[in-house]
Amino acid sequence: MKDFMTALPVILVQLTCPGDQRPKGAQFQLTCNLCRESHKTQGPHLRDLKHCVEEVKQTIEKSDAMLYAPSTDDIKENCRNMALKCYMLELIMVLNEEKITIDAAYHILNFNEYIKTMPGADQVGCPPCEAYSLKNITVFLARLNHLLEERIASQMAN
């Protein structure tokens, strides 16, 4: 008898971000590895994230949630990633409460997983999310959009 192991073939489904159609009738976790891999060389795809936030905006604007929303003036330079992490946590809470399951929501969830690995995501000396003021969803989205625009502009400058 031969000593060997038989490997079963594995088929990996690679979905891209954003705008892909989520498979119907099957439970797949959108991992967005392609985006995650490109983040290592190009930085986070903040434009894609901004686009996804725009896609969910109309649906989540109905929410009456009060969310921690730091203004860009309140955020120290070394705390930008920590503030973005705060925004992602708040946004995900609203997505869950409103039961939003469109593709853009999955991309936001994946970006949140990525941001945990970014330098400064848990920066010592940065205020916790709860230290920022609570704002309604309209102000929250406007401030998040402004922060993303600033971050995109700084990436373009580098």
C-alpha positions in Angstrom: 0.0 0.0 0.0 1.3 3.4 -0.9 1.6 6.1 1.7 0.3 9.3 0.2 -2.4 11.8 0.7 -5.0 12.6 -1.8 -5.8 16.3 -2.2 -9.2 17.3 -3.2 -9.3 20.0 -5.8 -10.3 23.4 -4.3 -12.1 26.0 -6.4 -11.7 29.5 -5.2 -14.3 32.0 -6.2 -12.7 35.5 -6.4 -15.2 38.3 -6.4 -14.1 41.8 -7.0 -15.0 45.0 -5.2 -17.4 46.9 -5.5 -20.4 46.4 -7.8 -20.2 42.6 -8.2 -23.4 40.7 -7.9 -23.6 38.6 -4.8 -24.2 34.9 -5.6 -27.8 33.9 -5.0 -28.9 30.7 -3.4 -25.5 30.1 -1.8 -23.8 31.4 1.3 -20.5 32.9 0.3 -18.4 35.3 2.3 -17.2 38.1 0.1 -13.5 38.3 1.1 -12.4 40.8 -1.4 -8.9 39.3 -1.4 -8.1 41.1 -4.6 -8.7 44.4 -3.0 -7.0 43.4 0.2 -3.8 42.4 -1.8 -3.8 45.6 -3.7 -4.1 47.5 -0.4 -0.6 46.2 0.5 1.0 47.9 -2.5 -1.4 50.8 -3.2 -2.9 51.6 0.1 -6.6 51.2 0.8 -9.0 51.9 -2.0 -10.7 54.8 -0.3 -12.4 55.7 -3.6 -14.1 52.4 -3.6 -15.1 52.8 0.0 -16.4 56.3 -0.8 -18.4 54.9 -3.7 -19.9 52.2 -1.4 -20.9 54.7 1.2 -22.7 56.6 -1.5 -24.5 53.4 -2.5 -25.8 52.8 1.0 -26.4 56.5 1.8 -30.0 56.6 0.6 -31.0 53.6 2.6 -29.2 54.5 5.8 -30.4 58.1 5.8 -33.7 56.8 7.1 -32.0 55.8 10.3 -32.6 57.8 13.4 -29.3 56.6 15.0 -27.0 59.0 16.7 -23.4 58.2 15.8 -19.9 59.2 16.9 -18.7 61.5 14.2 -15.4 63.3 14.6 -15.0 66.3 12.4 -11.8 66.5 10.5 -10.8 69.5 12.7 -11.0 67.3 15.7 -8.8 64.5 14.4 -5.0 64.7 15.0 -2.9 63.8 12.0 -1.5 60.7 13.7 -5.1 59.6 14.6 -6.6 59.6 11.0 -6.7 55.8 10.7 -8.2 55.5 14.2 -10.9 58.0 13.3 -11.6 56.1 10.1 -11.9 52.9 12.2 -14.5 54.7 14.4 -16.5 55.7 11.3 -16.4 52.1 10.0 -17.6 50.7 13.3 -20.5 53.1 13.5 -21.4 52.6 9.8 -21.4 48.8 10.3 -23.7 49.2 13.3 -26.2 51.1 11.1 -25.9 48.6 8.2 -26.7 45.8 10.7 -29.6 47.6 12.3 -31.1 48.5 8.9 -30.4 45.0 7.6 -28.6 46.2 4.5 -27.2 43.4 2.5 -26.2 44.9 -0.9 -22.7 44.4 -2.3 -21.6 47.8 -1.1 -22.3 46.8 2.5 -20.1 43.8 2.1 -17.3 45.9 0.8 -17.6 48.2 3.8 -17.4 45.2 6.1 -14.3 44.0 4.3 -12.7 47.4 4.4 -13.3 47.4 8.2 -11.4 44.1 8.4 -8.5 45.7 6.4 -8.4 48.9 8.5 -7.6 46.9 11.6 -4.2 46.1 10.0 -3.4 49.6 9.0 -0.7 51.5 10.9 -2.3 53.8 13.5 -5.6 51.9 13.6 -5.1 51.5 17.4 -2.8 54.5 17.9 -1.8 55.2 21.4 -2.8 58.7 22.4 -5.8 58.8 20.1 -9.2 59.4 21.7 -11.6 56.5 21.7 -14.6 56.7 19.4 -16.8 57.6 22.3 -14.9 60.8 22.9 -16.3 62.4 19.8 -19.7 64.0 19.6 -22.8 62.2 18.7 -24.4 63.4 15.5 -27.4 62.4 13.3 -26.8 60.2 10.2 -26.8 63.2 7.8 -23.9 64.9 9.7 -22.2 61.6 10.2 -22.2 60.8 6.4 -21.1 64.4 5.5 -18.2 64.2 7.9 -17.2 60.7 6.7 -17.4 61.8 3.1 -15.1 64.8 4.0 -12.6 62.6 5.7 -12.5 60.2 2.8 -12.0 63.1 0.3 -9.1 64.4 2.4 -7.5 61.0 2.6 -8.0 60.4 -1.1 -6.4 63.8 -1.9 -3.4 63.0 0.4 -2.9 59.6 -1.3 -3.0 61.3 -4.7 -0.4 63.8 -3.6 2.0 61.0 -2.5 
